Amino acid sequence: MDTALVGDIGGTNARFAIVELADVGARPQAPRTYNCCDHPSLQAAISAYLDDMGSSKRPDAVCVAVAGPVTDGVAAFTNLPWRVSEEALRETGFERARVINDYEALAFGIPDLTASDLRPIGATPAPPPGHTLAVMGAGTGFGVSALTRRKSEELVTAGEGGHASFAPVDELEVEILRRLAVQFDRVSIERLLSGPGLLNIYRAMADIVGADAPHATPAQITAQALAGEDLPRHAVERFCSIFGSVAGDFALSYGAQGGVYLAGGIAPQLIEVLNRGGFRRAFEAKGRLSPYLTAIPTYVVTHPHLALIGAARVLKAR
């Protein structure tokens, strides 16, 4: 069998697995997660994984999905001081090597998901078959992609939408923007919709109401929000509302009538909050185009290794 290594490299974690490309579905085997800061390079992290697997021979092929733009098979990470190229991976012993954007991999993986891998947000309608779908998510950063179907062909567009400018929709968000504009030369979507972005929202809202902001990490804010503490709860609810508004903007931009899928590390932790209604209200609040958004379903992806599935599909297809 044609054995392959697949990887999903974010700003914080590197996830690897083995796939047998001849298998139907090519589901990841033996997935493991490593802290990126524990390794000086991608090659070192790959070697650690293969050593842990007890592998004396490198797989035939590798595809790594990375959190950053990829140009001609070369990637410099946005939130990580690593650089990787397909040529460098082949030089380490792989016969075939692909480097793709992580949201390209996520979009390619969506068609292989089952209903058990998804949680609908709100009363979402069934999507019409064959339409474009969008994938986006918040984690260390914010990523966006779209999968377009043309007859039997699937095409993925992956950009850097997380670095588009943040657009406030009410007075509170205007005040949040004003405070963030003091800290950053430019306030992008990622400055709000990410782990660090949740912390930015929380601190800005504390400043607006003149309250203390004792929690220092996104995990602490999320935990206290789910426990019912007022300021963290309001910050997380506003995070989800902004997420809905941004998701609606990208659904309009891509014409994503096939659905919007929320991936990344944060959305699965906030399903309860996302389902309270603020996300869908903001998603659909697009003036004359509100009926267009109302017909688009939204889901949280709960499968932990969607990017690895997508990376395997890329190798199988090429």
C-alpha positions in Angstrom: 0.0 0.0 0.0 1.0 3.6 -0.6 1.7 4.8 2.9 1.6 8.6 3.6 2.3 10.9 6.5 -0.2 13.7 6.9 0.3 16.7 9.2 -1.7 19.7 10.4 0.5 22.4 11.7 -1.0 25.3 13.5 0.6 28.2 15.5 0.6 26.1 18.7 0.2 22.4 17.9 1.5 20.0 15.2 -0.7 17.0 14.5 0.5 14.0 12.6 -1.0 10.7 11.4 -0.4 7.8 9.0 -2.8 7.0 6.2 -3.0 4.1 3.7 -4.0 5.9 0.5 -5.4 2.7 -1.0 -8.0 2.5 1.8 -11.5 3.9 1.0 -11.8 7.1 3.0 -8.1 7.1 4.0 -8.9 7.9 7.7 -5.9 8.9 9.8 -4.2 6.2 11.9 -2.2 6.7 15.1 -2.8 10.5 15.3 -0.5 12.4 17.8 -0.2 16.0 18.8 3.0 17.8 19.6 3.7 21.3 20.9 5.4 23.3 18.1 7.6 25.2 20.5 9.3 22.0 21.6 10.8 21.5 18.2 13.1 23.8 16.1 11.6 22.9 12.8 8.9 20.9 11.0 11.4 18.3 10.0 12.4 17.8 13.7 8.7 17.4 14.7 8.1 14.9 11.9 11.2 12.9 13.1 9.9 12.9 16.6 6.5 11.5 15.5 8.1 8.8 13.4 10.5 7.8 16.2 7.5 7.6 18.6 5.8 5.3 16.1 8.8 3.1 15.9 9.1 3.6 12.2 12.5 2.7 10.6 11.3 3.9 7.2 9.7 7.1 6.1 6.3 6.8 4.4 6.2 7.1 0.7 4.5 10.5 0.7 3.8 13.5 2.9 1.2 16.3 2.9 1.4 18.9 5.5 -1.3 21.6 6.0 0.1 24.8 7.5 -1.3 27.8 9.1 -0.1 30.4 6.7 0.1 31.3 3.0 1.7 28.8 0.6 3.5 30.0 -2.6 4.9 27.5 -5.0 5.2 24.8 -2.4 6.9 27.0 0.2 5.4 28.3 3.4 6.5 30.7 6.1 4.2 30.4 9.1 2.2 33.4 10.2 2.3 32.6 13.9 5.3 30.3 14.1 9.0 30.8 13.3 9.2 27.8 11.0 9.7 27.6 7.2 9.0 24.6 5.1 9.1 23.6 1.5 8.1 20.6 -0.6 11.7 20.3 -1.9 13.1 20.2 1.7 10.6 17.5 2.6 11.6 15.4 -0.4 15.3 15.8 0.6 14.5 14.1 3.9 13.4 11.0 2.1 9.8 11.4 1.0 9.1 10.4 -2.6 6.1 12.8 -2.9 5.6 15.9 -0.8 2.8 18.5 -0.7 2.6 21.7 1.4 -0.9 23.3 1.5 -2.7 25.9 3.5 -4.5 24.4 6.5 -7.9 25.8 5.5 -7.4 24.3 2.0 -7.1 20.9 3.8 -10.1 21.6 5.9 -12.2 22.4 2.9 -11.1 19.2 1.0 -12.0 17.2 4.1 -15.6 18.4 4.5 -17.2 16.0 2.0 -15.8 13.0 4.0 -17.5 14.0 7.2 -20.6 12.2 8.5 -23.5 13.6 10.5 -21.8 12.5 13.7 -18.8 14.8 12.9 -21.0 17.9 12.8 -23.2 19.9 15.2 -25.7 22.3 13.6 -26.0 25.8 14.9 -29.6 26.7 15.2 -32.4 25.3 13.1 -30.3 25.0 9.9 -32.0 24.1 6.6 -30.7 21.2 4.4 -28.2 22.7 1.9 -28.9 22.2 -1.8 -26.5 19.7 -3.3 -23.6 20.8 -5.4 -23.3 24.3 -4.1 -20.2 26.1 -2.7 -19.5 25.7 1.0 -17.3 27.8 3.2 -15.0 26.8 6.1 -13.7 29.1 8.7 -12.4 28.9 12.2 -10.8 30.6 15.2 -7.8 29.1 17.0 -4.3 30.7 17.3 -5.4 32.7 14.3 -8.4 32.9 12.0 -8.7 31.0 8.7 -11.1 30.9 5.8 -11.6 28.8 2.7 -14.2 27.7 0.3 -14.9 24.5 -1.7 -16.6 25.0 -5.1 -18.1 22.1 -7.0 -18.2 22.2 -10.8 -19.8 19.0 -12.1 -17.4 16.2 -10.9 -14.6 18.6 -10.0 -13.9 20.1 -6.6 -11.9 23.3 -6.4 -10.7 24.9 -3.1 -9.9 28.5 -2.6 -7.9 29.3 0.5 -6.8 32.9 1.3 -5.9 34.9 4.3 -9.3 36.2 5.1 -8.5 36.4 8.8 -6.4 39.5 8.0 -9.3 41.4 6.4 -10.3 44.4 8.4 -12.7 44.1 11.3 -16.1 45.8 10.7 -18.1 46.7 13.9 -21.9 46.5 13.7 -23.0 48.4 16.8 -21.8 50.9 19.4 -20.2 48.4 21.7 -18.1 47.0 18.8 -17.1 50.5 17.8 -15.8 51.1 21.3 -13.9 47.7 21.2 -12.4 48.8 17.9 -11.3 52.1 19.3 -9.4 50.4 22.1 -7.8 47.8 19.9 -6.8 50.5 17.4 -4.6 52.0 20.2 -2.7 48.7 20.5 -2.4 47.7 16.9 -1.5 49.5 13.7 -4.5 47.8 12.0 -7.3 45.8 13.6 -8.0 42.7 11.5 -10.6 40.0 12.1 -8.0 37.8 13.7 -7.4 40.4 16.4 -10.9 39.5 17.7 -11.6 36.0 16.4 -8.8 33.9 17.8 -7.6 32.8 21.2 -5.7 36.1 21.7 -8.7 37.9 20.1 -11.0 36.6 22.9 -8.6 38.0 25.4 -8.6 41.4 23.5 -12.4 41.5 23.6 -12.5 40.6 27.3 -10.0 43.3 28.2 -11.6 45.9 26.0 -15.0 45.3 27.5 -13.6 45.5 31.0 -12.1 48.9 30.1 -15.4 50.1 28.7 -17.3 49.3 31.9 -14.5 50.2 34.2 -14.1 46.7 35.6 -11.1 44.6 36.6 -10.0 42.0 34.1 -8.2 39.4 36.2 -8.2 36.5 33.8 -5.0 36.3 31.7 -5.7 33.5 29.2 -8.4 32.6 26.7 -8.9 29.2 28.5 -9.6 31.0 31.8 -12.1 33.4 30.2 -13.9 30.5 28.5 -14.0 28.5 31.7 -15.4 31.4 33.8 -17.9 32.3 31.0 -19.3 28.7 31.1 -19.4 28.9 34.9 -21.6 32.0 34.6 -19.2 34.9 35.6 -20.7 38.0 34.1 -17.8 39.8 32.3 -16.3 36.6 30.8 -19.8 35.5 29.8 -20.5 38.7 28.0 -17.1 38.6 26.3 -17.7 35.1 25.0 -21.2 36.0 23.9 -19.8 39.0 22.0 -17.1 36.8 20.5 -19.8 34.4 19.2 -21.8 37.3 17.8 -18.8 38.8 16.0 -18.1 35.3 14.7 -21.6 35.1 13.3 -21.3 38.5 11.6 -18.0 37.6 10.0 -19.3 34.1 8.9 -22.2 35.8 7.2 -19.9 38.2 5.4 -17.8 35.3 4.0 -20.9 33.4 3.2 -22.0 36.3 1.0 -18.5 36.7 -0.5 -18.2 33.1 -1.5 -21.9 32.5 -2.3 -21.7 29.6 0.2 -25.2 28.2 -0.2 -23.9 24.7 0.5 -23.3 25.7 4.1 -20.8 27.3 6.5 -18.6 25.0 8.6 -16.8 26.3 11.7 -13.6 24.5 12.3 -10.6 25.5 14.5 -9.9 24.9 18.1 -12.4 27.3 19.7 -15.8 26.7 18.2 -16.2 23.1 19.5 -15.7 24.5 23.0 -18.5 27.0 22.6 -21.3 25.0 21.0 -23.6 25.8 23.9 -23.0 29.6 23.5 -23.1 29.5 19.7 -26.5 27.8 19.9 -28.0 30.5 22.2 -28.9 32.5 19.1 -26.4 35.3 18.9 -24.3 33.7 16.2 -27.3 33.0 13.9 -28.8 36.4 14.5 -25.6 38.1 13.5 -25.0 35.7 10.7 -28.4 36.5 9.1 -28.4 40.3 9.9 -27.4 41.4 6.4 -30.1 43.8 5.5 -31.6 43.2 2.1 -29.7 39.9 1.8 -31.0 38.4 5.1 -33.3 35.9 3.4 -30.2 34.6 1.4 -28.4 34.0 4.7 -31.4 32.5 6.4 -31.4 29.6 3.9 -27.7 28.8 4.5 -27.0 26.1 7.2 -24.2 26.5 9.7 -22.3 23.7 11.5 -19.5 23.2 14.1 -17.0 20.6 13.0 -16.4 18.3 15.9 -14.1 15.8 14.2 -10.6 16.4 15.7 -8.6 15.6 12.6 -10.4 17.2 9.7 -7.3 18.8 8.2 -5.5 15.4 8.3 -8.5 13.9 6.3 -8.3 16.7 3.8 -4.5 16.3 3.5 -5.0 12.6 2.7 -7.6 13.5 0.0 -5.1 15.9 -1.6 -2.5 13.1 -1.9 -5.1 10.6 -3.2 -6.3 13.0 -5.8 -2.8 13.7 -7.1 
